[in-house]
Amino acid sequence: MPPTRRTILATMFAAAAALSACSGGGATGPVPSAAALAGNWEFVRPANDTCYGAAGALNYWFHADSSGADAHGTMTIAAPWTDSTRGIHDWTVTGYMNRVTGKVQLDFWLVVNLAGEEFDGTIDSAGVVSGTLVDPKPGYLPHYTIVPCAYQVTGRRIIP
């Protein structure tokens, strides 16, 4: 006897649920274009009360220029950045976002590369960045903390 429509639909929904569970259920896959990475970005670093001397919650802003994109989906970033407490200054963010692999690696520099923070994370197909920001970047002076501290950070493009 052939399967009923109800059996076929139930099987399809079960398969979809299994695939969603395997992939984490979130948006997956590559970012559609280099243009989707270009623009003004905001990273939100929450307060971390377990870090001695750490500043409260901060927002980081920088601009990514699509002219830094290559044929392999990597957009190199070297731009000024600022935070929500100190206004405009001459700090530099360097690193890359890869729209194909979803990898994001950024270094937020302060004081001519003597102090810095390191961000390692991913970007999903919806353009949401998430990952870990470490202050200080290993081998450098701390930026906001007295002792090494890690923060779970999210980011998004706020202006194309």
Secondary structure as UniProt FT lines:
FT   HELIX           5..23
FT   HELIX           34..36
FT   STRAND          39..45
FT   TURN            49..50
FT   TURN            52..53
FT   STRAND          58..64
FT   HELIX           66..68
FT   TURN            71..72
FT   STRAND          74..83
FT   TURN            84..86
FT   STRAND          87..98
FT   TURN            99..101
FT   STRAND          103..110
FT   TURN            111..114
FT   STRAND          115..123
FT   TURN            125..126
FT   STRAND          129..135
FT   TURN            138..139
FT   STRAND          149..159
//
